[in-house]
Amino acid sequence: MSSNIGLRQNRAERRALASAVKFEVNGEVMEGATVNISETGLRIDTAEPLDVTLRFVEDNQQQKYRLQLVWAAKKEEGGMTYGLSFLDD
């Protein structure tokens, strides 16, 4: 995720924090490292991009795609919005 497109800028003061971290995504434990922390959140780096498998129905047919999370942002009306890029199978 080299681009900050769509990422909301943190308004709280950040301080550096370098620590190994484990986090869980849908039951799968992943590893990374913290970069910085603030009153409102933290930034982490991972060795590999977060991959997502997306399933949905289009034209009455089940579709399945592997994608990579590229960016995330909070929506003004609440909730989140995400940018994903397609991965080759």
C-alpha positions in Angstrom: 0.0 0.0 0.0 2.5 2.6 -1.1 -0.2 5.2 -2.0 -2.1 7.3 0.5 -5.0 7.9 -1.9 -8.2 7.8 0.1 -6.6 7.5 3.5 -7.9 10.0 6.0 -5.1 12.0 7.5 -4.7 11.5 11.2 -5.5 14.7 13.1 -4.0 13.5 16.4 -0.3 13.9 17.2 1.6 10.7 16.3 4.6 9.2 18.0 6.9 6.6 16.7 6.4 3.1 18.0 8.4 0.1 16.5 7.0 -3.1 17.8 6.1 -6.5 16.4 2.4 -7.0 16.2 -0.1 -9.8 15.5 -3.6 -9.0 14.4 -6.6 -11.0 13.3 -8.5 -10.7 10.1 -11.6 -12.9 9.9 -10.0 -15.5 12.2 -6.6 -15.6 10.5 -3.7 -14.3 12.6 -1.3 -12.1 10.7 2.0 -10.5 11.7 3.4 -7.0 11.1 5.1 -4.1 12.9 3.7 -0.9 14.3 5.1 2.3 12.8 3.4 5.0 14.9 0.6 5.5 17.4 -1.7 8.3 18.4 -4.8 8.9 20.5 -7.0 7.9 17.6 -5.2 4.9 16.2 -2.0 3.3 14.9 -0.2 2.5 11.7 1.1 -0.9 10.9 3.3 -2.3 8.1 3.1 -5.9 6.8 5.5 -8.0 4.7 2.7 -8.9 2.4 -0.4 -7.0 1.3 -3.7 -8.0 2.8 -5.5 -10.2 0.3 -9.3 -10.4 0.2 -11.6 -12.9 -1.4 -14.8 -11.3 -2.6 -17.9 -13.3 -3.5 -21.1 -11.8 -4.9 -23.9 -12.6 -7.4 -23.9 -10.8 -10.8 -26.4 -11.7 -13.6 -27.6 -14.6 -11.5 -24.1 -16.1 -11.4 -21.8 -16.4 -8.4 -18.6 -14.4 -8.9 -15.4 -14.9 -6.9 -12.4 -12.6 -7.0 -9.1 -12.4 -5.2 -8.2 -8.8 -4.4 -5.6 -6.8 -2.6 -6.5 -4.0 -0.2 -5.1 -0.8 -1.6 -6.7 2.0 0.5 -9.3 2.6 3.2 -11.2 5.7 4.3 -14.0 6.6 6.7 -17.2 7.8 5.0 -18.6 11.1 6.2 -22.0 9.5 6.8 -20.4 6.7 8.8 -18.9 3.3 7.9 -15.9 2.7 5.7 -15.0 2.6 2.0 -12.2 0.5 0.5 -10.2 0.4 -2.7 -9.2 -3.1 -3.9 -7.2 -4.2 -6.9 -7.7 -7.5 -8.7 -5.1 -10.2 -8.3 -4.2 -12.8 -10.9 -5.4 -16.3 -10.0 
